[in-house]
Amino acid sequence: MLPRELVSNVTPVTPARPSEPAADPRQQAFQREVAPLLGKAIHGAVQAKLTDGSFVVKFADTQARMQLPSGAQVGADVPLTLVSLHPRPTFQVGAQTANAGAVFSEAGPPLPEGADPAASPLNLREGAAIGRAAALLASGAAAGAQAFAGGAEAQNTTLSKTGQTLAGVLAAAQKADTVLKSVTGSTPLMATPDAAADPAALAKGLQQALGNSGLFYESHVAEWAQGGRPLAELAGEPQQQQAQAGARPNPQDPATAQFISMQLATQEQSQLAWQGQLWPGQPMEWDVRREEQHQGNGDADGDGSVWHSRLRLDFPELGRLEAQLTMVNGALQVRFATGDDATAGLLRGQMARLAGALEAVGTPLAGFDARAQEDRPAPADGAADGEVEQRG
């Protein structure tokens, strides 16, 4: 849905970490409250430090919970710039210097009294170039040529046509009544429950669901233009279907702008959420994120990444089931949260079969846990899923 002049600049997007649930009214209210600050440089006052290491920061008559760099102290003043709103409001913390890259922190509303902050983890990132670009675009939308906080640069800086277009899209997305945070599948992944028992078929169904969602359409067009993708593969994507019907998406339409904003947020935040039907009548929610590792330990892909994936389903007999999977250094950790002890016990009884199936394809099972939801401990910040029973 991006304008034609942007297609050549779009690169493939990597999946990433889940955010606050789209239906969380507190998170939505917080996003609306801070939206007028997008692109603006503000000052925050650190008011408290929470048990998970995050801080309560007050700015512009608003309180937020966020992660701050090491050394942050209660009572300190911290410069902030709101660089994006979705999927979580994200601030640049402090100023980028020649010797250190920018630091970015997600932010959320203050927690209700007695709530565990570790149950709603926030992320701190360094060197997010996309975040700096978002700050520039947002500032341009709000203040024209005043793209920087001040000084001589502010007098001589203008936005390109592409930058102006994206700034307009971000502004139009804020006018939507609801926040779009996940791709919605139009057709079931599998035709029958039996078909979903085939891992290869299920993986192909998920791949097609994302590939035809339109979220990666511009990168697919760029691949086609370079001869790397047949035109027929684009036919199933919504943008191509609209074009064949003679419709031309308007980037200033809030619904269209919301989708473009989600495309940008996916690339910036490295996360993706999908919801639809696993088979007819069986709803499923799926989110996935890629977490960069900076310790130089490597991972299954050899690129310093750890993959986190979460599936949520509600079965007629098994009830509510949530599966959290983490791939680290080529090994898989699996954790199930169920609606009752009986289902958890059934899953634990199948752990050996799961381990054997994974070993057969060269993926050792590094950890396993299954328990009823009410007994499930809150995951630690930054960990997909807390401590699990380790296999030696």
Secondary structure, DSSP 8 states (H G I E B T S, - for coil): ---GGGGGG----------S-TT-HHHHHHHHHHGGGBT-EEEEEEEEE-TTS-EEEEETTEEEEE---TT--TT-EEEEEEEE-SSS-EEEES---SSS--EEEEEE----TT--GGGS---EEE--HHHHHHHHHHHHHHHTT--SSSSHHHHH----HHHHHHHHHHHHHTTSSS---SEE-SS-SSSSTTGGG-HHHHHHHHHHHHHTSSTTHHHHHHHHHTTSS-GGGGTTSHHHHHHHTT----TTSHHHHHHHHHHHHHHHHTEEEEEEEEETTEEEEEEEEEEE--SS---TTSSSEEEEEEEEEEETTTEEEEEEEEEETTEEEEEEEESSHHHHHHHHHTHHHHHHHHHHTT--EEEEEEEEGGG-----TT-SS---EE--
